[in-house]
Amino acid sequence: KALAKYREMAAEGEWPKIAKGKPLKAGMDDPRVPTLRIRLLASGDLKSNETPQSTIYDQTLVAAVKAFQRRHGAEDDGVVGPNTLKALNVPLSYRIKQMVINLERRRWMKDDLGKRYIFVNLADQFLKVVDTLATREKTIFTARVVVGKPYYDTPIFDDEMEYLVINPYWNVPSSIANKEYLPKLRRDPGYLKRQNIRIISASGEINPYSVNWNTVSRIPYRLRQDTGKRNALGRIKFMFPNQFNVYIHDTPAKSLFNRDTRYFSHGCVRVQNPVKLAGILLKPQGWTISRIQKQIASGKRRIVSLKKKIPVHVTYLTAWVNKDGQINFRKDIYKRDQKLINALLPGGKT
């Protein structure tokens, strides 16, 4: 229905483009405002246009811009700055293609996602837990996530969560050890120790000052960060063993969750409110939030196996429709949309 609606709009012509200029803020007088009204009316964010000629950026229009921003995953501050202007000026013809390819992505997914499952949309940078209650699906938990930066983009796949680790170690991947930590060791052999990262060989722990790191091209040892509040995985990791070595985990870098764009990881998924997530997943096994917090406070590493595995679906959807009919779009941060448009649609380039 949403796609048909957009195609009907396209038959009437393209959305008007809004000229560049200073950021529009509430109460400003700007000649671009009438065009902005027409644009937001066309996409349904503005419900009526009772003052079509007014050049005042009034509160009714501010509310419409906020609605538009929410549908596009942006901060709903009501200011038409560069990013909001760029989203407003995406052609209707491109949005239609975006909807078509995301319908195709949805077809690639399993028909049955499970009675209870975890759904991560990388483009939306959100995670949700969905449960089936009385034959109807209901989202019982949502959280912001930090996902892979474009060079380390998080892959799309399905798996099953098998266990949680409370107070985990972090075994540093060799790629991170060699690309990021080896140069630091050359400058300062004590760097890793201050990060609570141990250097371990087959025969035991290595003193970082006993190695001439300037002669090392690749670290021949295992790097392991101790448990604790500074651990890169935070206090809990959620494991669904897979070929990509990707999992969901806590993080000490909580401030990143406040950002609208959260592509900062090396590929794993960092989740906001991990204790609450763990509480939901472990509740059927008798765990409470209090019990989880006590285990964290003990500082002791503990593996908790799930008696029933939970499906995990890691997806990349840049367009979708909510159950209430709201149409959402997200930035194509991994630059995957155009490739799919070229492959699936005639005259794919826009």
C-alpha positions as CSV (number, residue, x, y, z in Angstrom):
1,K,0.0,0.0,0.0
2,A,2.8,2.4,0.9
3,L,4.6,1.7,-2.4
4,A,1.4,2.2,-4.4
5,K,0.8,5.5,-2.6
6,Y,4.2,6.7,-3.5
7,R,3.7,5.6,-7.1
8,E,0.5,7.6,-7.3
9,M,2.3,10.6,-6.0
10,A,5.0,10.2,-8.6
11,A,2.3,10.2,-11.3
12,E,1.5,13.8,-10.2
13,G,5.2,14.8,-10.5
14,E,8.3,15.0,-8.4
15,W,8.5,16.6,-4.9
16,P,9.6,20.3,-5.0
17,K,13.3,21.0,-4.1
18,I,14.0,23.4,-1.3
19,A,16.9,25.8,-2.0
20,K,19.9,25.9,0.3
21,G,20.2,28.7,2.9
22,K,20.6,29.3,6.6
23,P,19.2,26.7,8.9
24,L,15.4,27.3,9.4
25,K,14.4,27.8,13.0
26,A,11.0,28.5,14.6
27,G,9.7,32.0,14.0
28,M,12.1,32.8,11.1
29,D,10.8,34.6,8.0
30,D,12.2,32.9,4.9
31,P,11.1,32.8,1.2
32,R,11.7,29.0,1.1
33,V,8.9,28.3,3.6
34,P,6.0,28.0,1.1
35,T,8.0,25.4,-0.8
36,L,8.7,23.6,2.4
37,R,5.0,23.5,3.2
38,I,4.2,22.0,-0.2
39,R,7.0,19.4,0.2
40,L,5.8,18.3,3.7
41,L,2.2,18.3,2.6
42,A,3.1,15.9,-0.2
43,S,4.7,13.4,2.0
44,G,2.0,13.6,4.7
45,D,4.1,15.1,7.4
46,L,2.0,18.3,7.2
47,K,-1.7,17.5,7.3
48,S,-3.1,20.7,5.8
49,N,-1.8,23.9,4.2
50,E,-4.0,26.7,5.4
51,T,-1.5,29.5,4.9
52,P,0.2,28.5,1.6
53,Q,1.7,31.9,1.0
54,S,3.1,32.6,4.5
55,T,6.9,32.8,4.7
56,I,6.9,32.4,8.5
57,Y,8.3,29.2,9.8
58,D,5.5,28.7,12.3
59,Q,4.9,26.0,15.0
60,T,2.6,24.0,12.8
61,L,5.4,23.6,10.2
62,V,7.9,23.0,13.0
63,A,5.8,20.0,14.2
64,A,5.6,18.7,10.6
65,V,9.4,18.9,10.3
66,K,9.8,17.0,13.6
67,A,7.5,14.3,12.3
68,F,9.6,14.1,9.1
69,Q,12.8,13.9,11.1
70,R,11.5,11.1,13.2
71,R,10.6,9.1,10.1
72,H,14.1,9.5,8.9
73,G,15.9,8.6,12.1
74,A,17.1,12.1,12.8
75,E,17.0,14.2,16.0
76,D,13.6,15.8,16.0
77,D,14.7,19.3,16.9
78,G,12.5,21.0,14.3
79,V,15.5,22.8,12.7
80,V,15.9,22.5,8.9
81,G,19.7,22.3,8.9
82,P,21.9,20.7,6.2
83,N,21.1,17.1,7.0
84,T,17.3,17.6,7.2
85,L,17.4,19.7,4.0
86,K,19.4,16.9,2.2
87,A,16.8,14.3,3.3
88,L,13.9,16.6,2.2
89,N,15.5,16.9,-1.3
90,V,15.9,13.2,-1.9
91,P,13.7,12.7,-5.1
92,L,10.4,10.9,-4.8
93,S,11.6,8.6,-7.7
94,Y,14.6,7.5,-5.5
95,R,12.4,6.9,-2.5
96,I,10.3,4.6,-4.6
97,K,13.3,2.6,-5.8
98,Q,14.5,2.4,-2.2
99,M,11.1,1.0,-1.1
100,V,11.3,-1.6,-4.0
101,I,14.7,-2.9,-3.0
102,N,13.9,-3.1,0.6
103,L,10.8,-5.2,-0.2
104,E,13.3,-7.5,-1.9
105,R,15.5,-7.5,1.2
106,R,12.5,-8.4,3.3
107,R,11.7,-11.3,0.9
108,W,15.3,-12.6,1.4
109,M,14.6,-12.9,5.1
110,K,13.0,-16.0,6.7
111,D,9.2,-16.2,6.6
112,D,9.2,-17.4,10.2
113,L,11.5,-15.3,12.4
114,G,10.6,-17.3,15.5
115,K,8.1,-17.0,18.3
116,R,10.6,-14.9,20.3
117,Y,13.5,-13.3,18.5
118,I,16.1,-10.5,18.4
119,F,16.0,-8.2,15.4
120,V,18.8,-5.7,14.6
121,N,18.4,-3.2,11.8
122,L,21.9,-1.9,11.0
123,A,20.6,1.0,9.0
124,D,18.3,2.1,11.8
125,Q,20.9,1.3,14.5
126,F,18.3,-0.2,16.7
127,L,17.7,-3.6,18.3
128,K,14.4,-5.0,19.4
129,V,13.2,-8.2,21.1
130,V,9.9,-9.4,19.7
131,D,7.7,-12.0,21.5
132,T,4.5,-13.7,20.4
133,L,1.7,-13.1,22.8
134,A,-1.7,-14.8,22.1
135,T,-0.7,-15.3,18.5
136,R,0.3,-11.7,18.0
137,E,3.8,-10.3,17.8
138,K,4.7,-7.6,20.3
139,T,8.0,-5.7,20.7
140,I,9.0,-6.1,24.4
141,F,12.3,-4.3,24.3
142,T,14.1,-1.7,22.2
143,A,17.5,-0.3,22.4
144,R,19.9,1.9,20.5
145,V,22.9,0.1,19.1
146,V,26.4,1.1,17.8
147,V,27.3,-0.9,14.8
148,G,30.3,-1.3,12.4
149,K,31.9,1.7,10.9
150,P,31.8,1.6,7.0
151,Y,35.2,0.1,6.7
152,Y,34.2,-2.6,9.3
153,D,30.6,-2.9,8.2
154,T,28.5,-5.4,10.2
155,P,27.4,-8.3,8.0
156,I,23.8,-9.4,7.5
157,F,23.0,-12.9,8.8
158,D,20.7,-15.1,10.9
159,D,21.8,-17.2,13.9
160,E,20.7,-18.3,17.3
161,M,21.8,-16.9,20.7
162,E,23.2,-19.7,22.8
163,Y,24.6,-18.1,26.0
164,L,25.5,-14.9,27.8
165,V,28.8,-14.0,29.5
166,I,28.7,-11.8,32.5
167,N,32.0,-10.0,33.3
168,P,33.6,-11.2,30.0
169,Y,37.2,-11.1,29.0
170,W,38.0,-9.4,25.7
171,N,40.2,-11.5,23.4
172,V,41.5,-8.8,21.1
173,P,41.1,-9.7,17.4
174,S,44.4,-10.0,15.6
175,S,43.4,-7.3,13.1
176,I,42.9,-4.8,15.9
177,A,46.0,-6.0,17.7
178,N,48.2,-5.4,14.7
179,K,46.6,-2.4,13.2
180,E,45.9,-0.4,16.4
181,Y,47.9,-1.8,19.3
182,L,51.2,-2.7,17.7
183,P,52.0,1.0,16.8
184,K,51.1,2.0,20.3
185,L,53.3,-0.7,21.8
186,R,56.2,0.6,19.7
187,R,55.7,4.1,21.1
188,D,54.9,3.0,24.7
189,P,55.3,-0.7,25.8
190,G,53.3,0.0,28.9
191,Y,50.2,1.1,27.0
192,L,48.4,-2.2,27.1
193,K,49.0,-2.7,30.8
194,R,47.2,0.6,31.6
195,Q,44.3,-0.7,29.6
196,N,44.2,-4.0,31.7
197,I,45.3,-5.9,28.6
198,R,47.6,-8.9,29.1
199,I,50.0,-10.3,26.6
200,I,49.8,-14.1,26.7
201,S,52.0,-16.7,25.0
202,A,51.7,-20.5,25.0
203,S,54.0,-20.5,28.1
204,G,52.3,-17.7,30.0
205,E,52.1,-14.0,30.4
206,I,54.7,-11.8,28.6
207,N,56.2,-8.7,30.1
208,P,55.7,-6.0,27.4
209,Y,59.0,-4.4,28.2
210,S,60.8,-7.6,27.4
211,V,59.9,-7.4,23.7
212,N,61.5,-5.1,21.2
213,W,58.3,-4.1,19.5
214,N,60.1,-2.2,16.7
215,T,61.3,-5.5,15.3
216,V,57.8,-7.1,15.4
217,S,55.7,-6.9,12.2
218,R,52.8,-8.9,13.6
219,I,52.1,-9.6,17.3
220,P,52.7,-13.3,17.8
221,Y,50.9,-13.4,21.1
222,R,47.3,-13.3,22.3
223,L,46.0,-10.1,23.8
224,R,43.3,-10.4,26.5
225,Q,41.7,-7.6,28.4
226,D,40.7,-8.4,32.0
227,T,37.1,-8.2,33.2
228,G,35.9,-4.9,34.6
229,K,34.3,-1.6,33.9
230,R,37.0,-0.6,31.4
231,N,36.6,-3.8,29.4
232,A,35.8,-3.1,25.7
233,L,32.9,-5.5,25.9
234,G,31.5,-3.9,29.1
235,R,29.9,-6.2,31.6
236,I,27.8,-8.5,29.4
237,K,28.2,-10.1,26.0
238,F,25.5,-12.0,24.2
239,M,26.8,-14.9,22.2
240,F,25.5,-16.5,19.0
241,P,28.7,-18.1,17.5
242,N,29.0,-17.4,13.8
243,Q,31.5,-17.3,11.0
244,F,31.9,-13.5,11.3
245,N,32.8,-13.5,15.0
246,V,30.1,-10.9,15.5
247,Y,28.2,-10.7,18.7
248,I,26.1,-8.2,20.9
249,H,27.8,-6.7,23.9
250,D,27.8,-3.9,26.5
251,T,30.4,-1.0,26.2
252,P,32.1,1.5,28.5
253,A,31.6,4.2,25.8
254,K,28.0,5.0,26.8
255,S,28.0,8.5,25.3
256,L,27.9,7.2,21.8
257,F,24.3,6.1,22.2
258,N,23.3,9.7,22.4
259,R,24.3,10.3,18.8
260,D,21.9,10.0,15.9
261,T,24.6,8.3,13.7
262,R,26.2,5.4,15.6
263,Y,28.6,3.6,13.2
264,F,31.7,3.3,15.4
265,S,32.4,-0.4,16.1
266,H,34.8,-2.9,14.4
267,G,31.7,-4.9,13.4
268,C,30.1,-6.1,16.6
269,V,26.9,-4.7,17.9
270,R,27.1,-2.6,21.1
271,V,23.8,-2.4,22.9
272,Q,22.3,0.2,25.2
273,N,20.8,-1.1,28.5
274,P,22.4,-4.5,28.3
275,V,21.4,-5.5,31.9
276,K,17.7,-5.0,30.9
277,L,18.2,-7.0,27.8
278,A,19.8,-9.8,29.8
279,G,17.0,-9.6,32.3
280,I,14.4,-10.2,29.5
281,L,16.4,-13.1,28.0
282,L,17.1,-14.8,31.3
283,K,13.8,-14.2,33.0
284,P,12.4,-17.6,31.9
285,Q,15.3,-19.2,33.7
286,G,14.6,-17.5,37.0
287,W,17.1,-14.6,36.7
288,T,16.1,-11.2,37.9
289,I,17.7,-7.8,37.2
290,S,18.9,-7.8,40.9
291,R,20.6,-11.2,40.4
292,I,22.3,-10.1,37.2
293,Q,23.6,-6.9,39.0
294,K,24.9,-8.9,41.9
295,Q,26.8,-11.2,39.5
296,I,28.3,-8.1,37.8
297,A,29.3,-6.6,41.1
298,S,31.1,-9.8,42.1
299,G,33.6,-9.2,39.3
300,K,33.6,-12.9,38.5
301,R,33.3,-14.1,35.0
302,R,30.2,-16.4,34.5
303,I,28.7,-18.1,31.5
304,V,24.9,-18.5,31.5
305,S,23.6,-20.9,28.8
306,L,20.1,-20.3,27.4
307,K,17.9,-23.3,27.9
308,K,16.1,-22.3,24.7
309,K,18.1,-20.7,22.0
310,I,16.8,-17.4,20.7
311,P,16.9,-16.5,16.9
312,V,18.9,-13.4,16.1
313,H,18.3,-11.6,12.8
314,V,20.8,-9.0,11.7
315,T,19.4,-7.0,8.8
316,Y,19.9,-3.9,6.8
317,L,16.7,-2.1,5.9
318,T,16.8,1.5,4.7
319,A,13.0,1.7,4.2
320,W,10.1,0.1,5.9
321,V,6.5,0.7,7.0
322,N,5.4,0.5,10.7
323,K,2.3,-1.3,11.7
324,D,0.6,2.1,12.0
325,G,1.3,2.7,8.4
326,Q,4.2,5.2,9.0
327,I,6.8,5.1,6.2
328,N,10.4,5.3,7.5
329,F,13.7,5.9,5.6
330,R,17.3,5.7,6.8
331,K,20.6,6.8,5.4
332,D,22.4,4.2,3.3
333,I,25.6,4.4,5.4
334,Y,27.1,1.2,3.9
335,K,26.4,2.3,0.3
336,R,24.5,-0.9,-0.5
337,D,21.2,0.6,-1.9
338,Q,22.6,1.8,-5.3
339,K,24.3,-1.5,-6.0
340,L,21.0,-3.3,-5.5
341,I,19.0,-0.7,-7.5
342,N,21.5,-1.2,-10.4
343,A,21.1,-5.0,-10.1
344,L,17.3,-5.2,-9.8
345,L,15.8,-2.2,-11.5
346,P,16.0,-1.1,-15.2
347,G,17.9,2.1,-15.6
348,G,18.9,1.7,-12.0
349,K,21.0,4.9,-11.6
350,T,19.1,7.9,-10.2
